[in-house]
């Protein structure tokens, strides 16, 4: 089960710890927006794990030889590495990167300590939630659903990223995500695809938030978002507050 609650719990290490080492949370692995930058992120995490094992004071700062990187990434150009690193910075998985000793130097990447707060990661998780909850009545329509979701995420993503950045509380963040899920549903149904499948209702106890949670976003002006449909909002809140998987612990 997709576990939004795992994002909000915010594990000690941003990518979760297993026996002192770091692995990527499923919510990050599932983010298709990473694209071709995925291998670079894996390599950075491997060096990070080495830093942790050696008790280096700042394991989040990762130095990598540019020639080794180019070979490992298919004999690519330095521009390709920079483009992939820029993608990881945009997604909030890297804080920053730079070249050591100027343009001729090796790469130094700084891992983000809070990638689960990235609006892009949250939107990706919302899309997986949608696919789990809503299924087309006609199984042959699943391919159409994928295409509509892909197009809709490109069309709507920028708007909802900004709304997530503006959200100041967890409640506002949840409202934005619920609204996004409802917008995806409307896009799919507008194509004449009939969706079926309702989540079983959760007990009242399961949907109560446990403690106050920080927003995933920066402080900003009042939100200008419309109210989500009550059905979508209720289903979404039940989902994120009712999931008790220990997958990430």
N, C-alpha and C positions, 0 to 999 in steps of 0.2 A: 504494500500500500504506500502511496506517496505520502510523505510525512512532512506537512508544512510546519508542524510543531517543532520538528528538529531544527528548522531555521531559527525560530523564535527563541529556542532554548539557549542558543549561542554557546557551543562547546568551548572548552578552554582554548583549544587550538582551532583556528578558523577552518581547517580541513579535517578536523577530528583526530584524536590520538588513538593509536593501538600500540600497546607496549612501548610507549615512548616515541614512536615514529608517527609520521603524518601520512594519512591517506585522504584522497579526495572524497568529500561527501557525495552521495548519489545525486543530490540536487545540483551539484556542479557538473558531475559527469553527464547528466541528462540535458544540460544546456546546449542545444544544437547551435546556438549563436556563436559558440567557441570555434566551430568549424575546423579549419586546418591548423589553428593555433593550439589544438589539444596536445599534440606531441611535445611542443615547446613547453607547455605548462607541466607536463609529466616530467620532463627532463629537469626543469627548475626544482620541482618537488623532490626529485631524487637527490640533488645536491643539497637541498635544504635538510633532508634526513641525515645526510652525512655530517652536515654542520651540527645538527642536534646531537648525534652520537659522539662528536668530538668536543661537546660542551663549548662551542664557539659562542662568544658573548651575544652576537646578533645573528642568529641563524636565518632570519628573514631576508638578509642581504646575501644574494647568491651571485658569485662571480663565475662566469663561464667563458672558456676560450672560444674566440670567434671562428677559428678554423674548424675546431671540433663540432661546433654548432652547425656550420655550413655543411659538413660531411654528414652528420646525423640526420639532418633535415633534407637529405637528397641532393647534396651538392648545390644548395640554393645560393642566391646572392645575399649580401648583407641587407639589402633593401627588403627582401622577403622576411628576414628575421625581424627587422624593424617594424614591418607591417603587421606581423603576427603579434609582436609585443604591444604595439599600439592597440590592437584588438583586445588583448588581455587587460590593458590599462582602462580602456573604455568600459569593459564589462565589470571593472572593479575587482579583478582577480590579482592584478599587480598594482601596487601603489605608484610605481614609476620604474623607469630603467634609464641607463645612461651608458656612454662609452668611456672606458677607463683611459686616462691620458689622451683625451681628444678623440677624433674620428678614427684614428688608427689603432685604438686600444681595444681590449676585450670588453664583453658586455657585463654589466652589473645590474641585476634585477632585484627589485625590492618587492617581496610578496605582501599582499594585503592580509591584514590580520582579521578582517571581517568581510569575507567575500559573500557570506550569506545575506548581507544587507544590500547587495547590489540589486537595483531595480530590474536589471536584465535577468538575473537569476530568479527573482521572484516571478517575473512574467513567464519565464520558461516553466517554472513549477506550476503556475496557474494553468498553462496549456496542457500539461500532463494530467492535472486534475480534471480538466474538461474532458479529455479523452477517456478517463476512467469512469466519469459519471454519466456522460451522454454518449449513447451508441445509436447509430442509425437503425431504424426498423428493418430496412433492407440491407443485408450484410454486404451486398455488392456495392453499396454507396460509401463504404469506408474509405476507398481511394479518393472519392470526391471530397469527403470530409477533410482528409489530409491536405488536399490542394487548397480548399477554402481557408483552412487554418493558417497555412503558410502565407497565403496572400493577405489575409486579415491581420496577421501579426506584423507584416511589413507596413501595412497601411495604418494600423492603430498603435503600433509599438511606441513610436516617438512621443505621442500624446500621453500615453500612460506612464512612460518613464518619467516625464516631467511632473506628472501628478504625484508619483511616488516620491520624487525628490522633494516635493512641497509638503508632503504629509508630515505632521509634527507628532502624531501619536500612533500607537499600534492600531487603534480603532480606525483612524483615518486610512492607514495603510491597508487594512483589511477591506474597507469600503471600496477603495480604488481597485483592488484585486477582484472583489466580487463584481464590480461594475465591468471590469475587463472580461471576465468569464461570461457575463450576460451579453456583452457586445459580441463576443465570439459566437455565442448561441444564435443570436439574431442574424449574424452574417451567414451561418450555415443554413438556417431555416429559410432565409431569403432566396437560397438557391433551390428551394423546393425539396430539401432533404428533411424527412420526418425523423425526429430524434426520439428515442425511447430510452427508458431506464431511469428510475428515480432511486436515490440513495435511501436506505432504510433510516427511519428517524432515529436520532440519538437521544439518550436519556438526558434530562436536564442537567444532571451532575457532570456529564461528559462534555457539555458545551460551555461550562463556566471557566473563565480564564483563571489560571493559577498565578496570581500576583501581577504586578504591573510590568509591562514590557516596553523597552525603548522602541521608538520609531526607527525604521530602516533608513530614514531620510533626513535631509538637512532641514533646518528651520526655514520657514518661508512665509509667504503671504497666505491669506485665507484661501482654502481650496475652492475652486470653481467647478465642482463636479456635480453631476446630476445624481439623484437618488437611484440606486440599483433596484431592480425588481426584488420584491420581498422574497420571492421563491429562491432566486439565485443567491441572494445575500444569506438567507437562512441556511441553505445547503452548504454554502462555502464555509460559514462560521462553524457549522456542525463538524465539517470535515477537519478544519485546521485545529479545532479545540478538542476533537474527539479521538484523534489518532494517538495511540499510546505505544507505538512500536519502539523497541529498544535497539533498533537497527544501528543507530548512530552513537550509541553509548560505548 
